[in-house]
């Protein structure tokens, strides 16, 4: 039976967090009335991430493990999404900082007639737990830049939980050029350019102190990526092909 939902989990040096995340996602999906699959994309880890993911795949038929030697979250997500076969594709961070049950908010029947649904920590009804003030402040500064330079109107583009119809994914991912943390900003820009509807879904979100994001280093990289998105747009690289 063809899966209704594919869940793509990028995994770089996630030997500690991945087992619990996979257990939670698998048990959630096992309770659902639809067929599903989990794709773990390991890319360039220095630890036992691939071995741990493969053990789950050996035990659970619904789990697939993909491997890429090249690092980059955007590259891992692209690899997983293009390999997914579900009608809907859900991108899920390996730390699972959102309660797994909230996945239901992103797909029918709870959400109908939407091309792309993105988790939002800023939408009315969302709650942040245990987030340090400095992280919230820097996140809002960066999102202000995103809204000013690339995506006006979207309040939180950087939360790692996003869902889209497979048809939309097959259209926009071939245009992706960024492989780092700002890849999803680029994808959302492409989606808007191609006329797709994007909605923000309020979630409960729990800060994880083991986050791999470096505020200073990655903020600079993300800012430069925003400028690249604008440059690519001016060059017509994202324009729909006739």
C-alpha positions in Angstrom: 0.0 0.0 0.0 1.3 3.4 -0.9 2.1 5.6 2.1 -0.2 8.5 2.8 2.5 10.2 4.9 6.3 10.2 4.6 8.4 11.6 7.5 11.9 12.7 6.7 14.4 13.0 9.5 17.8 14.5 8.8 20.4 13.0 11.1 23.9 14.4 11.6 25.7 13.1 14.8 22.4 12.1 16.4 23.3 8.8 18.1 21.9 10.2 21.4 18.7 11.7 20.4 17.7 9.6 17.4 16.6 6.4 19.1 14.0 8.2 21.3 12.7 10.2 18.4 12.3 7.2 16.1 10.5 5.3 18.9 8.1 8.2 19.4 7.4 8.7 15.7 7.0 5.0 15.0 4.5 4.5 17.9 2.5 7.6 16.8 2.3 6.4 13.2 1.3 2.9 14.3 -1.8 4.3 15.8 -2.9 6.1 12.6 -5.4 4.8 10.1 -3.1 5.4 7.2 0.0 3.8 5.8 3.3 5.7 6.4 7.0 5.6 6.1 10.0 7.1 8.0 13.1 8.1 6.1 16.2 8.8 8.2 18.9 10.6 6.2 22.3 10.3 7.7 24.9 12.7 6.2 28.5 12.7 7.2 28.2 11.8 10.9 31.2 11.0 13.0 29.3 8.8 15.5 27.0 5.8 15.3 24.0 7.6 13.8 23.9 5.4 10.7 24.3 2.2 12.6 21.6 3.1 15.1 19.2 4.1 12.3 19.9 0.9 10.4 19.1 -1.2 13.4 15.6 0.4 13.4 15.3 -0.2 9.7 16.2 -3.9 10.2 13.5 -4.2 12.8 10.8 -2.0 11.4 9.6 -2.4 7.8 8.3 1.2 7.6 11.8 2.7 8.3 14.3 3.4 5.5 17.8 4.8 6.0 19.5 6.9 3.3 23.1 7.9 3.5 25.0 10.9 2.0 28.7 11.6 2.6 28.0 15.3 2.1 27.0 17.4 5.1 24.3 20.0 5.2 20.8 19.8 6.6 19.3 21.2 3.4 21.1 18.5 1.4 19.8 15.8 3.7 16.2 17.0 3.5 16.4 17.3 -0.2 17.7 13.7 -0.5 15.0 12.4 1.8 12.1 14.3 0.3 13.0 13.3 -3.3 13.1 9.6 -2.2 9.8 9.8 -0.3 6.7 8.2 -1.8 3.9 9.4 0.4 1.1 11.7 -0.6 2.3 14.1 2.0 5.9 14.7 3.1 6.7 15.9 6.7 10.1 17.2 7.6 11.0 16.5 11.2 14.0 17.6 13.3 15.9 14.7 15.0 15.5 16.4 18.4 11.7 16.2 18.2 11.2 19.5 20.0 7.5 19.4 19.1 5.2 16.8 20.6 4.8 14.0 18.1 1.0 14.1 18.3 1.0 17.6 16.7 1.9 16.0 13.4 -1.8 15.5 12.9 -2.3 19.3 12.7 -0.4 19.4 9.4 -2.3 16.8 7.4 -5.9 15.9 6.5 -8.5 15.7 8.0 -7.3 18.3 10.5 -5.9 20.5 7.7 -7.4 20.5 4.2 -6.6 22.2 0.9 -3.2 23.5 1.9 0.0 23.1 -0.2 2.5 23.7 2.6 2.1 23.9 6.4 4.9 25.1 8.6 5.2 24.8 12.3 5.2 28.3 14.0 6.4 29.3 17.4 4.9 32.7 16.8 1.4 32.0 15.5 -1.5 32.7 18.0 -1.9 29.6 20.2 1.8 28.5 20.1 3.8 28.1 23.3 7.6 28.1 23.8 9.0 26.2 26.7 12.3 26.8 28.4 13.8 29.0 25.7 16.5 31.4 26.8 15.7 35.0 26.2 18.8 35.5 24.0 17.7 32.7 21.7 14.3 34.1 21.3 15.6 37.6 20.7 18.2 36.6 18.0 15.5 34.4 16.4 13.1 37.3 16.1 15.9 39.6 14.7 16.7 37.0 12.0 13.0 36.5 11.2 12.6 40.2 10.8 15.4 40.1 8.2 13.7 37.2 6.5 10.4 39.0 6.3 12.0 42.2 5.0 14.3 40.6 2.4 12.5 37.4 1.3 9.2 36.3 2.9 7.0 39.1 4.1 4.1 38.0 6.3 5.6 34.7 7.6 6.3 34.9 11.3 8.5 31.8 11.9 10.2 30.1 8.9 13.0 28.4 10.9 11.1 25.9 13.0 12.2 22.5 11.7 8.8 20.9 11.2 7.1 21.4 7.8 4.7 19.4 5.7 3.8 19.6 2.0 1.9 17.8 -0.6 4.2 15.5 -2.6 3.3 17.2 -5.8 4.4 20.5 -4.4 7.7 19.0 -3.2 8.4 17.5 -6.6 8.0 20.9 -8.1 10.0 23.1 -5.8 12.9 20.9 -4.6 14.6 20.7 -8.0 15.1 24.5 -7.8 16.8 24.3 -4.4 20.4 25.7 -4.3 21.1 26.1 -0.6 22.3 23.2 1.5 22.7 24.8 4.9 20.3 26.1 7.6 18.6 28.7 5.4 17.5 26.1 2.8 13.9 26.2 4.0 13.7 29.9 3.5 14.7 29.4 -0.1 12.1 26.6 -0.5 9.3 28.7 0.9 10.3 31.6 -1.4 10.2 29.2 -4.4 6.9 27.9 -3.3 5.4 31.4 -3.1 6.8 32.3 -6.5 5.2 29.2 -7.9 1.8 30.1 -6.5 1.5 27.7 -3.6 -0.4 28.4 -0.4 1.6 28.4 2.9 0.0 28.4 6.3 1.6 28.6 9.8 0.5 26.1 12.4 0.8 27.0 16.1 2.7 24.4 18.1 4.0 23.7 21.5 7.8 23.9 21.2 10.4 22.8 23.7 13.9 24.3 23.7 16.7 21.8 23.4 20.0 22.9 25.0 21.9 20.4 22.6 20.8 22.4 19.6 23.5 22.4 16.9 22.9 26.0 15.9 25.6 28.5 16.8 23.9 31.9 17.1 26.8 34.0 15.9 28.3 31.7 13.2 25.0 30.5 11.7 23.3 33.9 11.9 26.0 35.3 9.6 25.7 32.4 7.3 21.9 32.7 7.2 22.1 36.4 6.4 24.5 35.7 3.5 22.1 33.0 2.3 19.2 35.5 2.3 21.3 37.7 0.0 22.0 34.7 -2.2 18.2 34.0 -2.5 17.6 37.6 -3.6 20.4 37.3 -6.1 19.1 34.0 -7.5 15.6 35.4 -7.7 16.9 38.4 -9.8 18.7 36.0 -12.1 15.4 34.1 -12.6 16.8 30.8 -11.2 13.5 30.1 -9.3 11.1 31.0 -12.1 8.7 28.2 -13.0 9.9 26.4 -16.1 7.4 26.6 -19.0 
